[in-house]
C-alpha cells in the first residue's frame, strides 16, 4: 500500500511538471507573438504618420509657391 501511494504521488508530480512546462511554453510564445504584433503595428503607424506629414507639407509648399 505504501509503494502504491508513492507511485501515485510520483506520477502526479511528474504530470504537474509537464503541465507547467506546457503552460510556460504557451505563455512565452503568446508573449513573443503579441510583442512582435505590437512592434509591427507601431512601425506601420509611424510610417503612415510620416508619409501623411510629408504629403501635407508638400501640398503646403506647392500652394505657397503659386
C-alpha positions as CSV (number, residue, x, y, z in Angstrom):
1,X,0.0,0.0,0.0
2,X,2.8,2.3,0.9
3,X,4.5,1.7,-2.5
4,X,1.3,2.3,-4.4
5,X,0.9,5.6,-2.7
6,X,4.4,6.7,-3.5
7,X,4.0,5.6,-7.1
8,X,0.7,7.6,-7.5
9,X,2.4,10.7,-5.8
10,X,5.4,10.4,-8.2
11,X,3.1,10.2,-11.2
12,X,1.1,13.2,-10.1
13,X,4.2,15.3,-9.6
14,X,5.5,14.3,-13.0
15,X,2.2,15.2,-14.6
16,X,2.1,18.6,-12.9
17,X,5.6,19.4,-14.1
18,X,4.6,18.5,-17.7
19,X,1.5,20.7,-17.5
20,X,3.6,23.6,-16.0
21,X,6.2,23.2,-18.8
22,X,3.5,23.3,-21.5
23,X,1.9,26.3,-19.9
24,X,5.2,28.1,-19.8
25,X,5.8,27.4,-23.5
26,X,2.3,28.6,-24.4
27,X,2.8,31.7,-22.3
28,X,6.2,32.6,-23.7
29,X,5.0,32.0,-27.3
30,X,2.0,34.2,-26.7
31,X,4.2,37.0,-25.2
32,X,6.6,36.9,-28.1
33,X,3.9,36.9,-30.8
34,X,2.0,39.8,-29.2
35,X,5.2,41.8,-28.8
36,X,6.0,41.3,-32.5
37,X,2.5,42.4,-33.5
38,X,2.8,45.4,-31.3
39,X,6.1,46.5,-32.7
40,X,4.9,45.9,-36.3
41,X,1.8,48.0,-35.6
42,X,3.9,50.8,-34.1
43,X,6.2,50.8,-37.1
44,X,3.4,50.8,-39.7
45,X,1.6,53.6,-37.8
46,X,4.8,55.7,-37.7
47,X,5.4,55.2,-41.4
48,X,1.8,56.3,-42.2
49,X,2.2,59.3,-40.0
50,X,5.4,60.4,-41.6
51,X,4.0,59.8,-45.1
52,X,0.9,61.9,-44.3
53,X,3.1,64.7,-42.8
54,X,5.4,64.8,-45.8
55,X,2.4,64.9,-48.2
56,X,0.7,67.7,-46.3
57,X,4.0,69.7,-46.2
58,X,4.4,69.2,-49.9
59,X,0.9,70.4,-50.7
60,X,1.5,73.4,-48.4
61,X,4.7,74.3,-50.2
62,X,3.0,74.0,-53.6
63,X,0.3,76.4,-52.5
64,X,2.9,78.9,-51.2
65,X,4.8,78.8,-54.5
66,X,1.8,79.7,-56.6
